[in-house]
Structure formats: structure tokens, C-alpha cells
């Protein structure tokens, strides 16, 4: 459970630092998300989920 809390904190840190350092770039990126189809976002999300799972699996073993 402690690792999950640390991972969530790291996620918030990375997201926050990107918005703090590059606010205009982040706004532009979010506007471009509207142009991407839902199916493409879903597939991309699943790919990153699987990559994250593999990284965690190998890091724990």
C-alpha cells in the first residue's frame, strides 16, 4: 500500500511540475486532445497501462 501512495505522489509531482514549468505548452497540448478520436485515446491508454504493468512487474521481481 505504501508503494501505491508513493506512486500516486510521484504522478502528481510529475503532472504538477509540467504545468508549472510549461503552462502554455500544456494548454496547447490539451486543446490538441480534442482532435484525437476516443478509440485512439483508449488504445493509447491501454498500451501505456500494459507498459506500466510490465515495468512494475519486473521492478518488483
C-alpha beads as a LAMMPS data file, in Angstrom:
LAMMPS data file: protein, C-alpha beads

61 atoms
60 bonds

1 atom types
1 bond types

-500.0 500.0 xlo xhi
-500.0 500.0 ylo yhi
-500.0 500.0 zlo zhi

Masses

1 110.0

Atoms # bond

1 1 1 0.000 0.000 0.000
2 1 1 2.894 2.333 0.754
3 1 1 4.235 1.904 -2.786
4 1 1 0.838 2.833 -4.219
5 1 1 0.791 6.069 -2.234
6 1 1 4.355 6.851 -3.331
7 1 1 3.443 6.145 -6.970
8 1 1 0.414 8.426 -6.754
9 1 1 2.536 11.161 -5.196
10 1 1 5.100 10.796 -7.973
11 1 1 2.348 11.037 -10.572
12 1 1 1.051 14.259 -9.008
13 1 1 4.588 15.647 -8.804
14 1 1 5.321 14.996 -12.482
15 1 1 1.968 16.402 -13.613
16 1 1 2.341 19.454 -11.399
17 1 1 5.877 20.248 -12.489
18 1 1 4.861 20.093 -16.163
19 1 1 2.045 22.592 -15.615
20 1 1 4.290 24.820 -13.507
21 1 1 7.178 24.899 -15.995
22 1 1 5.260 24.866 -19.282
23 1 1 1.727 26.245 -18.751
24 1 1 1.184 27.476 -22.316
25 1 1 2.539 24.258 -23.853
26 1 1 0.244 22.187 -21.633
27 1 1 -2.769 24.280 -22.683
28 1 1 -1.911 23.746 -26.348
29 1 1 -1.478 20.026 -25.788
30 1 1 -4.864 19.761 -24.080
31 1 1 -6.526 21.600 -26.967
32 1 1 -4.999 19.103 -29.408
33 1 1 -6.566 16.214 -27.465
34 1 1 -9.943 17.230 -28.850
35 1 1 -8.726 16.307 -32.332
36 1 1 -7.881 12.727 -31.370
37 1 1 -10.586 10.076 -31.650
38 1 1 -11.818 8.385 -28.477
39 1 1 -10.753 4.983 -29.794
40 1 1 -7.180 6.234 -30.322
41 1 1 -7.051 7.609 -26.769
42 1 1 -8.441 4.351 -25.410
43 1 1 -5.865 2.252 -27.272
44 1 1 -3.055 4.582 -26.179
45 1 1 -4.239 4.379 -22.583
46 1 1 -4.319 0.598 -22.701
47 1 1 -0.829 0.448 -24.222
48 1 1 0.594 2.695 -21.503
49 1 1 -1.258 0.682 -18.838
50 1 1 0.314 -2.539 -20.101
51 1 1 3.777 -0.951 -20.310
52 1 1 3.386 0.356 -16.767
53 1 1 2.281 -3.059 -15.529
54 1 1 5.286 -4.751 -17.158
55 1 1 7.687 -2.182 -15.666
56 1 1 6.189 -2.638 -12.197
57 1 1 6.196 -6.430 -12.542
58 1 1 9.868 -6.576 -13.475
59 1 1 10.855 -3.960 -10.897
60 1 1 9.219 -5.987 -8.119
61 1 1 10.888 -9.276 -9.157

Bonds

1 1 1 2
2 1 2 3
3 1 3 4
4 1 4 5
5 1 5 6
6 1 6 7
7 1 7 8
8 1 8 9
9 1 9 10
10 1 10 11
11 1 11 12
12 1 12 13
13 1 13 14
14 1 14 15
15 1 15 16
16 1 16 17
17 1 17 18
18 1 18 19
19 1 19 20
20 1 20 21
21 1 21 22
22 1 22 23
23 1 23 24
24 1 24 25
25 1 25 26
26 1 26 27
27 1 27 28
28 1 28 29
29 1 29 30
30 1 30 31
31 1 31 32
32 1 32 33
33 1 33 34
34 1 34 35
35 1 35 36
36 1 36 37
37 1 37 38
38 1 38 39
39 1 39 40
40 1 40 41
41 1 41 42
42 1 42 43
43 1 43 44
44 1 44 45
45 1 45 46
46 1 46 47
47 1 47 48
48 1 48 49
49 1 49 50
50 1 50 51
51 1 51 52
52 1 52 53
53 1 53 54
54 1 54 55
55 1 55 56
56 1 56 57
57 1 57 58
58 1 58 59
59 1 59 60
60 1 60 61
